[in-house]
């Protein structure tokens, strides 16, 4: 995936474990919620993707509350 153009990509719940993809590529996605990152950790919202934030709002999460967002990304939905 080194040269993949990921702008606007919906990678919710995708397993990217071991994928050769840069942080810059991932930062251009719209969604990564629930994805397994290349280092085999779960997406933690580090890129503040607009799609993920909109998805959280749809599910009733207060996106201005950092603790609520941490729980959201941690799987406590």
MOPAC internal coordinates of N, CA, C and O (Angstrom, degrees):
PM7 1SCF
backbone

  N    0.0000 0     0.00 0     0.00 0    0    0    0
  C    1.4503 1     0.00 0     0.00 0    1    0    0
  C    1.5274 1   110.89 1     0.00 0    2    1    0
  O    1.2310 1   119.91 1  -169.46 1    3    2    1
  N    1.2874 1   117.78 1    10.54 1    3    2    1
  C    1.4644 1   121.35 1  -175.36 1    5    3    2
  C    1.5267 1   113.39 1   -52.82 1    6    5    3
  O    1.2310 1   119.88 1   143.46 1    7    6    5
  N    1.3023 1   117.84 1   -36.54 1    7    6    5
  C    1.4624 1   120.89 1  -176.10 1    9    7    6
  C    1.5302 1   112.35 1  -109.24 1   10    9    7
  O    1.2310 1   120.38 1  -170.07 1   11   10    9
  N    1.3201 1   116.87 1     9.93 1   11   10    9
  C    1.4653 1   120.44 1  -178.35 1   13   11   10
  C    1.5263 1   110.90 1   -65.86 1   14   13   11
  O    1.2310 1   121.03 1   -42.71 1   15   14   13
  N    1.3026 1   115.63 1   137.29 1   15   14   13
  C    1.4681 1   122.62 1   176.36 1   17   15   14
  C    1.5210 1   106.51 1   -93.00 1   18   17   15
  O    1.2310 1   120.17 1   -70.93 1   19   18   17
  N    1.3069 1   117.29 1   109.07 1   19   18   17
  C    1.4646 1   121.49 1  -172.77 1   21   19   18
  C    1.5210 1   114.00 1  -106.26 1   22   21   19
  O    1.2310 1   120.02 1  -169.87 1   23   22   21
  N    1.3052 1   117.57 1    10.13 1   23   22   21
  C    1.4633 1   120.22 1  -179.94 1   25   23   22
  C    1.5261 1   109.71 1   -58.80 1   26   25   23
  O    1.2310 1   121.31 1   -57.48 1   27   26   25
  N    1.3459 1   115.11 1   122.52 1   27   26   25
  C    1.4635 1   120.87 1   179.37 1   29   27   26
  C    1.5098 1   114.85 1    81.34 1   30   29   27
  O    1.2310 1   119.48 1  -176.56 1   31   30   29
  N    1.3235 1   118.60 1     3.44 1   31   30   29
  C    1.4655 1   121.20 1  -176.64 1   33   31   30
  C    1.5241 1   112.08 1   -68.29 1   34   33   31
  O    1.2310 1   121.27 1   -35.46 1   35   34   33
  N    1.3277 1   115.18 1   144.54 1   35   34   33
  C    1.4640 1   122.61 1   174.30 1   37   35   34
  C    1.5203 1   106.85 1  -104.96 1   38   37   35
  O    1.2310 1   120.84 1   -79.27 1   39   38   37
  N    1.3215 1   116.01 1   100.73 1   39   38   37
  C    1.4599 1   121.36 1  -178.53 1   41   39   38
  C    1.5280 1   111.34 1  -112.87 1   42   41   39
  O    1.2310 1   120.50 1  -148.56 1   43   42   41
  N    1.3399 1   116.64 1    31.44 1   43   42   41
  C    1.4620 1   120.21 1   177.17 1   45   43   42
  C    1.5215 1   109.84 1   -57.96 1   46   45   43
  O    1.2310 1   121.63 1   -50.07 1   47   46   45
  N    1.3167 1   114.49 1   129.93 1   47   46   45
  C    1.4655 1   123.66 1   174.89 1   49   47   46
  C    1.5305 1   113.70 1    63.45 1   50   49   47
  O    1.2310 1   119.51 1  -165.40 1   51   50   49
  N    1.3175 1   118.54 1    14.60 1   51   50   49
  C    1.4560 1   121.93 1   177.93 1   53   51   50
  C    1.5254 1   109.31 1   -79.16 1   54   53   51
  O    1.2310 1   120.58 1   -39.24 1   55   54   53
  N    1.3170 1   116.50 1   140.76 1   55   54   53
  C    1.4605 1   120.96 1   176.67 1   57   55   54
  C    1.5276 1   108.33 1   -90.57 1   58   57   55
  O    1.2310 1   121.04 1   -73.74 1   59   58   57
  N    1.3351 1   115.61 1   106.26 1   59   58   57
  C    1.4555 1   121.88 1   178.43 1   61   59   58
  C    1.5332 1   111.06 1  -100.05 1   62   61   59
  O    1.2310 1   120.63 1  -167.63 1   63   62   61
  N    1.3157 1   116.39 1    12.37 1   63   62   61
  C    1.4600 1   120.96 1  -178.31 1   65   63   62
  C    1.5160 1   111.43 1   -52.02 1   66   65   63
  O    1.2310 1   120.88 1   -57.58 1   67   66   65
  N    1.3277 1   115.91 1   122.42 1   67   66   65
  C    1.4510 1   121.59 1   178.85 1   69   67   66
  C    1.5253 1   115.30 1    80.05 1   70   69   67
  O    1.2310 1   120.23 1   176.36 1   71   70   69
  N    1.3206 1   117.16 1    -3.64 1   71   70   69
  C    1.4704 1   119.74 1  -179.18 1   73   71   70
  C    1.5164 1   110.27 1   -67.61 1   74   73   71
  O    1.2310 1   120.90 1   -35.56 1   75   74   73
  N    1.3024 1   115.88 1   144.44 1   75   74   73
  C    1.4686 1   121.19 1   175.87 1   77   75   74
  C    1.5154 1   107.77 1   -93.03 1   78   77   75
  O    1.2310 1   122.11 1   -92.73 1   79   78   77
  N    1.3236 1   113.57 1    87.27 1   79   78   77
  C    1.4597 1   121.55 1  -178.92 1   81   79   78
  C    1.5253 1   107.48 1  -138.00 1   82   81   79
  O    1.2310 1   120.36 1   -40.24 1   83   82   81
  N    1.3100 1   116.92 1   139.76 1   83   82   81
  C    1.4636 1   120.39 1  -176.20 1   85   83   82
  C    1.5258 1   111.57 1   -86.30 1   86   85   83
  O    1.2310 1   121.49 1   -18.90 1   87   86   85
  N    1.3160 1   114.76 1   161.10 1   87   86   85
  C    1.4661 1   120.30 1   175.01 1   89   87   86
  C    1.5229 1   109.55 1   -60.64 1   90   89   87
  O    1.2310 1   119.96 1   143.02 1   91   90   89
  N    1.3198 1   117.67 1   -36.98 1   91   90   89
  C    1.4603 1   121.36 1   178.12 1   93   91   90
  C    1.5196 1   112.08 1   -61.48 1   94   93   91
  O    1.2310 1   120.47 1   139.39 1   95   94   93
  N    1.3172 1   116.70 1   -40.61 1   95   94   93
  C    1.4631 1   119.95 1   177.33 1   97   95   94
  C    1.5227 1   109.91 1   -64.36 1   98   97   95
  O    1.2310 1   120.09 1   135.04 1   99   98   97
  N    1.3205 1   117.43 1   -44.96 1   99   98   97
  C    1.4614 1   121.27 1  -178.41 1  101   99   98
  C    1.5216 1   111.27 1   -66.00 1  102  101   99
  O    1.2310 1   120.25 1   144.92 1  103  102  101
  N    1.3173 1   117.14 1   -35.08 1  103  102  101
  C    1.4616 1   121.17 1   179.78 1  105  103  102
  C    1.5261 1   112.37 1   -66.12 1  106  105  103
  O    1.2310 1   119.89 1   164.21 1  107  106  105
  N    1.3156 1   117.82 1   -15.79 1  107  106  105
  C    1.4598 1   122.02 1   178.92 1  109  107  106
  C    1.5200 1   113.46 1   -92.54 1  110  109  107
  O    1.2310 1   120.21 1   175.16 1  111  110  109
  N    1.3198 1   117.20 1    -4.84 1  111  110  109
  C    1.4732 1   120.57 1   177.45 1  113  111  110
  C    1.5262 1   109.20 1   -70.83 1  114  113  111
  O    1.2310 1   120.59 1   -15.56 1  115  114  113
  N    1.3318 1   116.47 1   164.44 1  115  114  113
  C    1.4624 1   120.57 1   171.40 1  117  115  114
  C    1.5277 1   110.85 1   -91.82 1  118  117  115
  O    1.2310 1   120.52 1   143.30 1  119  118  117
  N    1.3266 1   116.61 1   -36.70 1  119  118  117
  C    1.4648 1   121.78 1  -175.23 1  121  119  118
  C    1.5253 1   111.07 1  -134.48 1  122  121  119
  O    1.2310 1   121.00 1   -45.86 1  123  122  121
  N    1.3192 1   115.69 1   134.14 1  123  122  121
  C    1.4644 1   122.53 1   170.00 1  125  123  122
  C    1.5279 1   111.22 1  -135.50 1  126  125  123
  O    1.2310 1   120.15 1  -176.30 1  127  126  125
  N    1.3280 1   117.33 1     3.70 1  127  126  125
  C    1.4641 1   120.97 1  -175.29 1  129  127  126
  C    1.5354 1   110.30 1   -53.22 1  130  129  127
  O    1.2310 1   121.27 1   -52.54 1  131  130  129
  N    1.3263 1   115.18 1   127.46 1  131  130  129
  C    1.4585 1   120.86 1   177.19 1  133  131  130
  C    1.5138 1   114.19 1    79.69 1  134  133  131
  O    1.2310 1   120.03 1  -179.49 1  135  134  133
  N    1.3259 1   117.55 1     0.51 1  135  134  133
  C    1.4674 1   120.74 1  -179.58 1  137  135  134
  C    1.5202 1   110.69 1   -75.05 1  138  137  135
  O    1.2310 1   121.19 1   -31.34 1  139  138  137
  N    1.3168 1   115.34 1   148.66 1  139  138  137
  C    1.4541 1   121.59 1   169.36 1  141  139  138
  C    1.5146 1   106.15 1   -90.53 1  142  141  139
  O    1.2310 1   121.08 1   -56.26 1  143  142  141
  N    1.3195 1   115.54 1   123.74 1  143  142  141
  C    1.4482 1   121.66 1  -175.53 1  145  143  142
  C    1.5342 1   111.16 1   -78.67 1  146  145  143
  O    1.2310 1   120.05 1   -13.12 1  147  146  145
  N    1.3347 1   117.52 1   166.88 1  147  146  145
  C    1.4631 1   119.90 1  -178.14 1  149  147  146
  C    1.5283 1   114.72 1   -55.80 1  150  149  147
  O    1.2310 1   120.33 1   152.62 1  151  150  149
  N    1.3412 1   116.97 1   -27.38 1  151  150  149
  C    1.4671 1   120.40 1   178.30 1  153  151  150
  C    1.5266 1   112.19 1   -88.88 1  154  153  151
  O    1.2310 1   120.50 1  -166.28 1  155  154  153
  N    1.3475 1   116.64 1    13.72 1  155  154  153
  C    1.4697 1   124.56 1   178.40 1  157  155  154
  C    1.5244 1   114.92 1    69.53 1  158  157  155
  O    1.2310 1   119.82 1  -164.97 1  159  158  157
  N    1.3411 1   117.94 1    15.03 1  159  158  157
  C    1.4646 1   121.23 1   171.80 1  161  159  158
  C    1.5266 1   107.80 1   -94.84 1  162  161  159
  O    1.2310 1   121.02 1   -17.36 1  163  162  161
  N    1.3156 1   115.66 1   162.64 1  163  162  161
  C    1.4601 1   120.20 1   177.25 1  165  163  162
  C    1.5290 1   109.73 1   -82.95 1  166  165  163
  O    1.2310 1   120.50 1   -35.39 1  167  166  165
  N    1.3301 1   116.65 1   144.61 1  167  166  165
  C    1.4640 1   120.48 1   176.68 1  169  167  166
  C    1.5122 1   109.16 1   -53.15 1  170  169  167
  O    1.2310 1   120.76 1   -46.66 1  171  170  169
  N    1.3288 1   116.16 1   133.34 1  171  170  169
  C    1.4616 1   121.04 1  -178.29 1  173  171  170
  C    1.5264 1   112.51 1  -115.39 1  174  173  171
  O    1.2310 1   120.15 1  -169.17 1  175  174  173
  N    1.3159 1   117.32 1    10.83 1  175  174  173
  C    1.4523 1   120.73 1   177.78 1  177  175  174
  C    1.5147 1   114.39 1    84.75 1  178  177  175
  O    1.2310 1   120.10 1  -169.71 1  179  178  177
  N    1.3100 1   117.42 1    10.29 1  179  178  177
  C    1.4714 1   121.49 1  -174.63 1  181  179  178
  C    1.5277 1   114.15 1   -57.69 1  182  181  179
  O    1.2310 1   120.03 1   157.73 1  183  182  181
  N    1.3325 1   117.54 1   -22.27 1  183  182  181
  C    1.4656 1   119.89 1  -177.82 1  185  183  182
  C    1.5314 1   113.53 1   -94.38 1  186  185  183
  O    1.2310 1   120.32 1   173.69 1  187  186  185
  N    1.3310 1   116.99 1    -6.31 1  187  186  185
  C    1.4679 1   121.10 1   179.83 1  189  187  186
  C    1.5325 1   111.77 1    49.30 1  190  189  187
  O    1.2310 1   120.95 1  -128.59 1  191  190  189
  N    1.3163 1   115.79 1    51.41 1  191  190  189
  C    1.4615 1   120.90 1  -176.22 1  193  191  190
  C    1.5220 1   111.53 1   -70.70 1  194  193  191
  O    1.2310 1   120.76 1   -43.63 1  195  194  193
  N    1.3062 1   116.15 1   136.37 1  195  194  193
  C    1.4651 1   121.21 1  -176.30 1  197  195  194
  C    1.5244 1   112.11 1   -59.23 1  198  197  195
  O    1.2310 1   120.10 1   140.76 1  199  198  197
  N    1.3093 1   117.41 1   -39.24 1  199  198  197
  C    1.4618 1   120.16 1   179.30 1  201  199  198
  C    1.5175 1   112.23 1   -65.96 1  202  201  199
  O    1.2310 1   120.64 1   137.76 1  203  202  201
  N    1.3325 1   116.38 1   -42.24 1  203  202  201
  C    1.4615 1   120.10 1   178.29 1  205  203  202
  C    1.5266 1   111.08 1   -62.90 1  206  205  203
  O    1.2310 1   120.64 1   139.15 1  207  206  205
  N    1.3231 1   116.38 1   -40.85 1  207  206  205
  C    1.4641 1   120.44 1   179.63 1  209  207  206
  C    1.5248 1   110.38 1   -65.95 1  210  209  207
  O    1.2310 1   120.08 1   136.45 1  211  210  209
  N    1.3157 1   117.45 1   -43.55 1  211  210  209
  C    1.4687 1   120.99 1   177.61 1  213  211  210
  C    1.5303 1   110.40 1   -62.66 1  214  213  211
  O    1.2310 1   120.26 1   140.41 1  215  214  213
  N    1.3268 1   117.11 1   -39.59 1  215  214  213
  C    1.4613 1   122.14 1   178.78 1  217  215  214
  C    1.5288 1   110.21 1   -62.76 1  218  217  215
  O    1.2310 1   120.50 1   136.10 1  219  218  217
  N    1.3405 1   116.65 1   -43.90 1  219  218  217
  C    1.4655 1   120.51 1   178.01 1  221  219  218
  C    1.5284 1   110.50 1   -60.79 1  222  221  219
  O    1.2310 1   120.39 1   136.73 1  223  222  221
  N    1.3224 1   116.86 1   -43.27 1  223  222  221
  C    1.4768 1   120.34 1   178.38 1  225  223  222
  C    1.5187 1   111.06 1   -61.18 1  226  225  223
  O    1.2310 1   120.50 1   138.47 1  227  226  225
  N    1.3395 1   116.65 1   -41.53 1  227  226  225
  C    1.4789 1   120.75 1   177.83 1  229  227  226
  C    1.5253 1   111.01 1   -58.39 1  230  229  227
  O    1.2310 1   120.55 1   146.19 1  231  230  229
  N    1.3212 1   116.56 1   -33.81 1  231  230  229
  C    1.4639 1   121.86 1  -178.34 1  233  231  230
  C    1.5234 1   112.46 1   -88.08 1  234  233  231
  O    1.2310 1   120.49 1  -174.91 1  235  234  233
  N    1.3499 1   116.66 1     5.09 1  235  234  233
  C    1.4568 1   120.72 1   175.49 1  237  235  234
  C    1.5162 1   115.32 1    86.51 1  238  237  235
  O    1.2310 1   120.02 1  -164.56 1  239  238  237
  N    1.3088 1   117.57 1    15.44 1  239  238  237
  C    1.4555 1   121.25 1   179.90 1  241  239  238
  C    1.5268 1   108.91 1   -84.15 1  242  241  239
  O    1.2310 1   120.37 1   -45.89 1  243  242  241
  N    1.3248 1   116.90 1   134.11 1  243  242  241
  C    1.4582 1   121.79 1   175.65 1  245  243  242
  C    1.5228 1   107.26 1   -77.53 1  246  245  243
  O    1.2310 1   120.45 1   -78.27 1  247  246  245
  N    1.3168 1   116.75 1   101.73 1  247  246  245
  C    1.4598 1   121.36 1  -174.47 1  249  247  246
  C    1.5247 1   112.87 1   -73.21 1  250  249  247
  O    1.2310 1   119.95 1   172.04 1  251  250  249
  N    1.3317 1   117.70 1    -7.96 1  251  250  249
  C    1.4610 1   121.13 1   175.40 1  253  251  250
  C    1.5286 1   112.07 1   -88.81 1  254  253  251
  O    1.2310 1   120.65 1   173.22 1  255  254  253
  N    1.3259 1   116.36 1    -6.78 1  255  254  253
  C    1.4618 1   122.66 1  -179.11 1  257  255  254
  C    1.5297 1   108.60 1  -100.83 1  258  257  255
  O    1.2310 1   120.44 1   -73.33 1  259  258  257
  N    1.3222 1   116.77 1   106.67 1  259  258  257
  C    1.4648 1   120.63 1  -175.10 1  261  259  258
  C    1.5284 1   112.35 1   -61.53 1  262  261  259
  O    1.2310 1   119.93 1   145.79 1  263  262  261
  N    1.3366 1   117.74 1   -34.21 1  263  262  261
  C    1.4651 1   120.11 1   178.41 1  265  263  262
  C    1.5217 1   111.09 1   -68.84 1  266  265  263
  O    1.2310 1   120.47 1   139.61 1  267  266  265
  N    1.3337 1   116.70 1   -40.39 1  267  266  265
  C    1.4668 1   120.54 1   177.61 1  269  267  266
  C    1.5264 1   110.51 1   -63.32 1  270  269  267
  O    1.2310 1   121.02 1   139.59 1  271  270  269
  N    1.3231 1   115.66 1   -40.41 1  271  270  269
  C    1.4636 1   119.22 1   179.03 1  273  271  270
  C    1.5293 1   111.14 1   -67.76 1  274  273  271
  O    1.2310 1   120.16 1   141.98 1  275  274  273
  N    1.3269 1   117.31 1   -38.02 1  275  274  273
  C    1.4618 1   120.16 1   178.13 1  277  275  274
  C    1.5325 1   110.03 1   -62.82 1  278  277  275
  O    1.2310 1   120.81 1   137.93 1  279  278  277
  N    1.3419 1   116.05 1   -42.07 1  279  278  277
  C    1.4797 1   119.60 1   176.47 1  281  279  278
  C    1.5187 1   110.15 1   -63.70 1  282  281  279
  O    1.2310 1   120.03 1   138.39 1  283  282  281
  N    1.3208 1   117.54 1   -41.61 1  283  282  281
  C    1.4699 1   122.39 1   179.56 1  285  283  282
  C    1.5310 1   110.50 1   -58.00 1  286  285  283
  O    1.2310 1   120.71 1   129.08 1  287  286  285
  N    1.3003 1   116.26 1   -50.92 1  287  286  285
  C    1.4637 1   119.35 1  -179.40 1  289  287  286
  C    1.5204 1   111.72 1   -70.56 1  290  289  287
  O    1.2310 1   120.51 1   155.67 1  291  290  289
  N    1.3377 1   116.62 1   -24.33 1  291  290  289
  C    1.4640 1   120.12 1   178.87 1  293  291  290
  C    1.5090 1   113.34 1   -78.38 1  294  293  291
  O    1.2310 1   120.67 1   172.77 1  295  294  293
  N    1.3202 1   116.32 1    -7.23 1  295  294  293
  C    1.4515 1   119.39 1   176.81 1  297  295  294
  C    1.5086 1   115.37 1   105.16 1  298  297  295
  O    1.2310 1   119.87 1   177.15 1  299  298  297
  N    1.3196 1   117.86 1    -2.85 1  299  298  297
  C    1.4635 1   120.37 1   178.28 1  301  299  298
  C    1.5127 1   109.19 1   -85.48 1  302  301  299
  O    1.2310 1   120.83 1   -95.08 1  303  302  301
  N    1.3140 1   116.02 1    84.92 1  303  302  301
  C    1.4635 1   119.76 1  -176.68 1  305  303  302
  C    1.5020 1   109.07 1   -97.74 1  306  305  303
  O    1.2310 1   120.10 1   180.00 1  307  306  305

